[in-house]
């Protein structure tokens, strides 16, 4: 039952916030006793598939601007590769601080709009 709620929450957040399911997936995966780096990597795989489903839903609802997204994709791929390389090298304690800092920054930014 926990997996059902975890998956549904990640999918809901992904649909609402555009890959925002990772914010829930990482702590939920860690609560399942998965070590931090594997939680982050597993979250990426989970969000990848959820993002495909979300993209199709947005495409069918005529809410998607492919022209704009293609302008960012090459740079996003470069950033993703750099992030994957860095994930292997940084200690778990630093990873948690960075993740927490990004979450706090995102929350602050959203609240200030």
DAZI-V312895 format. One record per helix or strand of 3 or more residues. SS is the DSSP state (~ for helix, > for strand). FROM is the first residue (numbers start at 1). TO is the last residue. If there is no record, write none. Layout:
# DAZI-V312895
ss & from & to
SS & FROM & TO
SS & FROM & TO
This chain:
# DAZI-V312895
ss & from & to
~ & 2 & 17
~ & 21 & 31
~ & 36 & 60
~ & 66 & 89
~ & 92 & 111
